[in-house]
């Protein structure tokens, strides 16, 4: 049996999603004439209580567009040191926006208003101008840890009081909503920009939507064009996103339960030194042996995973991992020895 736990980006479109894609009505999106893309953008904006959206090829692009929209060269943004925008977007903050980054050490990637406020620079010619705070929900390197809206409100209040913009990297925002029970529309009250990824837990093959005010999205379209992200008849891809929003949100709790099963088994394994709490669909655990050795053992049994450190491995559950595969992984883990 083969089980791919490397990421929730490895999923294949379901038959229903493929049908939706093949039957999509398309046009030239650069001219604003792809009605399926237009529908996806408005549907996602309405869902999160935002005014407008723009469909892009990736979450990296939507995040980088957001940062570009909310900063000026010589500014500084604040984020946790685990943040995807800092670690995994190729240095794009500096390259695309000429902005520096103030990194905080949150708990599993979760930062608070109390942590942020002392790091906001005073107005001084020697300092970069603090202009943006970026949160990630859920936190990849935090093992799928997530903010609630109650956690976010004090940060949003601080940003408003200090004149800062607040952007959300919502790579796995629907996993956070499934865990916390919060409503998506509540996010529109707090964030100036939201990146909503469709190609992770929701299972679409491509795409993210950047949400913001109509004025911001007007500028974002220009930035997307400069970044090379202007697509033409991409409604085939947008149709997959609409299908995912309609059919794949409720099932995310299944992935969470599968993650919990694996986390509980790992906690009983002598070759595992530590398991982080599995709040959503990601399991991070530390190994006694180097992670590379354990990954080779897993691969020998047809199980793919990734290391995130010399002794840390990540499992990610998704819609292409079924209960029998979870049982197979559990039985395989039991056979490993230190």
C-alpha positions, 0 to 999 in steps of 0.5 A: 500500500502507498500512503502519501503524507508529505502534504495536503497539496498532493491530492488529485481532483475528485470525479465531481470536481473534474466534471465541474472543471470540464463544464466551466464557462470561461473567458479572458480573465485579464479582461475580467470576462471569465465568469467562473473566476468572477463567481469564485472571487465573489463567492470567497469574498462573501464567505469571509465578509470581504468586499472583493477578491482576486484569483491567483495561481498560488498562496505565495502569490496572494501573500506577496500581493497582500504584502505589496499592497499594504507596505511601501519600500523601507517599511517593516512587517511583523510576523512569527519566526515560523511564518510561511511568508518569511521561511518558504516564499523565497525571500519574496518580502525583501525582493518584491516589496523591499520590506524588512521583517521583525520576527517574534517567537510565538508559541507554536507560531501563535503570536499575541498583541502583547508580543507585537506592541513592543516591536512596533517601531517609533517614528524615527529616521533610523528605523523602518516604518512598521506598517503590517502584521502577518498572521498564519492560520493554521500554522504549518510549522506549529503543527497545525496550531490555530488562532480563534477569532477571540485570539485575533481580536486584540491583535486587530484592535492593536493594529487599528489603534497603531495604524497598521494593516493586518494580513492573514495567510489563510493557507489552511483557514478552513482547517482552523474553522473546522477546529474552532467552530468560528464563522468565516464571515467573522474574519472580514471584521479584523483583516485588511487582507486574507489569502485563502488557499484552495489547493491544500485541504480543500483538494483543488489542483491550483489556486488561491484567492486574495481578499480585501477592499475593492480599492485594494483589489484594484491595485492587486490586479496591477501587482498580479500582472507585474508578478506574471500572474494574469491568467486567461481562460482559467475558469477551469481552475476556478471551477475546481475552487468553487466545487471545493468550497461547496463539497470539501469543507465539511469533510475536513474534520475527517482529516483531523480525526485521522491526524489524531489517530496517528498522533496517539499511536506515535506517542506510544512509540519508543522511537519517537521522542516527542509529539506536538498536539495534533489540533488539525490535519498536521502531525509533527513529531521528533525522532530519536534517530535522525529523521532521514533514517526514519523517512527511509524506513517509512519509504520502504513500506510505501509511506511518504513523509517530509522532515522539517528538521534534523529529528522532526517529521511531518505527516499531513492528512488529506482527502486522498488518505482513507481509513484503511491507509491510516490503519496501515500506517498505524500498523507499520509504526508499531513495527519500528524500533529504536 
